[in-house]
Amino acid sequence: MDENLDLCAEQRSEHLMSDHPQNVPTVDQKDDSIFGCDPFGPVTEDQMERMKKRFQEAKDLRMAAAEEASAYSLEMYDNAEVVQRLTSVERQKDMEHLRSILRKMQITKSRRELTPQPRNYDDLMNRLSKRYPHFGDVIELLRARMRMNALKKHPTVDFGGNLLLLGAPGCGKSSFLCDLGEALGTKFSVVSCAAASTSAELTGLSSCWGNGHPGIVHELLVQQGCANPIFLLDEVEKSQSEGQQPFMHALYGLLEKSFARNFKDEFVNVTINASKINWFASANDVNSLDPPIRDRFEVIHVNVPSRSDLELIVPQIYKRQVDDHGLQHIYAPSLSDDILSLLLKMKISSIRRIKVLIERALANAAIRANQDGDLVHLVCEDFPDMRSEQESLPRIGFI
């Protein structure tokens, strides 16, 4: 068994035994209540049977721990292949970065953690539903996947197929997935498909080039050590499908689990198992998306937030921005009814724009901080550009 799996099993065994109603004693433990007599005196047949039973319990717990450790980790790569690759570049010039990565892979061994699915996933999804009330269809689909997942003996964060969130710009697709990853305790990563001109950002740039580097997939799985992260392809419909290393072509293999099991980063050139990535994509329109990529996703529509949705969302945005700045001791804990009504009257459909308006208002209100020692409340004057914003922003069709 791999050394790091042994360690994981040992730690899990200690955890299981600590939860066990009767902790398993060590051999030299002098406890008459366990063995029935002085452990250094004569041992009767009945006492021997009890001792065997207790040590069998310890063995069973350790076996269960080893099984669970194996279930919640993944053989990410073959260490022999790492050694072979390291040997091949050992004496080559300008390969120190690559050698450093390979040596670290060799030292840290080959297993990587699979994030378990939280037992309270239902409560977590309910909290997300309050934060993102317009994501109802998305949340219920994910909840159903997790409900089925929970039937497994060792469920991990795994949503099955690839999911594409289709919705208007600024409706919160990226922030929702970031919060989902945080709630489930797994890592979240995003790549802007519109900004990525080649596949190098995902799959690395060959070490043959002077500026060669590993891609984000390798960094996330191997160097950051999470085998089942949430990965977002933001604005996937804007991906480049032409050029020397088209970004779109790199997705073909990664989005197919059978091929992703044998993924090779262009820079590191060692086979890794990328089949456990939870792939999401966001798009404003799928009509321009390449059919082969479109076929690899299940499309879920994200609704534009209604007025009642925004009544819940806007106060949370304000509180979160204050918390993110660590200025709870400066600003009031909530928006006044007048300011909330003012923002709702603008009928802005973009959550991103609402965040910008509130951020700007917080900055404008900072001038009043500590003037009288009271908490700072946002007022209408903190939104001087409200009229121009209202004229330029997209609207939602509620009254």
Secondary structure, 3 states (H helix, E strand, C coil): CCHHHHHHHHHHHHHHHHHCCCCCCCCCCCCHHHHCCCCCCCCCHHHHHHHHHHHHHHHHHHHHHHHHHHHCEEECCCHHHHHHHHHHHCCCCCCHHHHHHHHHHHHHCCEEECCECCCCHHHHHHHHHHHCHHHHHHHHHHHHHHHHHCCCCCCECCCCCEEEEECCCCCCHHHHHHHHHHHHCCCEEEEECCCCCCCHHHHCECCCCCCCECCHHHHHHHHCCECCCEEEEECHHHCCCCCCCCHHHHHHHHCCHHHHCCEECCCCCCEECCCCCEEEEEECCCCCCCHHHHCCEEEEECCCCCHHHHHHHHHHHHHHHHHHHCCCCCECCCCCHHHHHHHHHCCECCHHHHHHHHHHHHHHHHHHCCCCCCCECCCHHHCCCHHHHHHHCCECCCC
